[in-house]
C-alpha cells in the first residue's frame, strides 16, 4: 500500500513539470486575457478615435456656449485641416445627443464624488411654468469643492435636474424632489446626515409655515436650515419701497412710455441712436 502511495506521489510530481501540464496552464492564462475582446477593440480602434474627436468637438460647443449648429461647422473645419472624423455623426442632432451623453456622465461623476467624499450639500428649488403651460421644478445642488476640503469658502452650484410636476401641491413637489435626489444616488441616510440647507423663493407653496415644501423637508431632515432666497427678498423689498413712494410711479411710467415708443419700430431706434451720438459729440467738444 505504501509503495502505491509513493508511486502516485511520484506521478503527481512528474506531472507538475510535464509539458502537458505547463501547456494547460498557459491555455488557462491565455483565456483570462480576453483576446476576443481585445481583438475586436483593436479592429475598431480607428472608429473609436474618430468618435473621440467628434465628442471633443461637441464638448467644445457646450463649453463655449455655442449654438448646436456650430457642431457641423467644427466638423467641417476638422475635415478641412485633414483630420479623419469618419463619415457619420456630423449632424447637429448627433452633436446634441453627444452633449447630452457627456452631461449625464459628468453629472454622475460629480454626484458620486460628493457622495464618496461625504460632502455637506444644500438644495435650491424653484418651480415655474414652461411655454406649453406645464408646471416644472428646477433643483440645484450647492456644495464645497470635494478636491479642496481645506478651503470651505470655495463652493459651487450645479443643476441636478428639471422635473415636470403633476400638480403644484406641496406633497407632489416634495415627492418629486426626493425622487430626483434618490435617482442620482443621494439616499435617505446620506441626506439625513449631509443635507444642511434648503433655499427657495417666497411662494407660499414653497415656504408655507405649516405645509410648505421646505417645511416638509425640515420635518423629514431636522438638521437643515431653511432660507428665503436673498435675490427674491431684495426684489420684494424694492417692490414695497416703490409702492410706498408715489413719486417713483411717475418715473416708472415715463420709462415704460419711452420703451413702448422706441421698441416697436426700427425708425425711432435709429433716431434715438443718432440723437445720443450727437449728444455725446457735443459733450466731448465742450
PyMOL commands that set and color helices and strands:
alter all, ss='L'
color gray80, all
select helices_A, chain A and resi 2-16+19-32+35-43+45-63+70-80+92-116+170-183+188-194+204-207+213-220+230-244+247-262+266-285
alter helices_A, ss='H'
color red, helices_A
select strands_A, chain A and resi 121-129+135-144+155-164+195-200+225-228
alter strands_A, ss='S'
color yellow, strands_A
deselect
rebuild
show_as cartoon
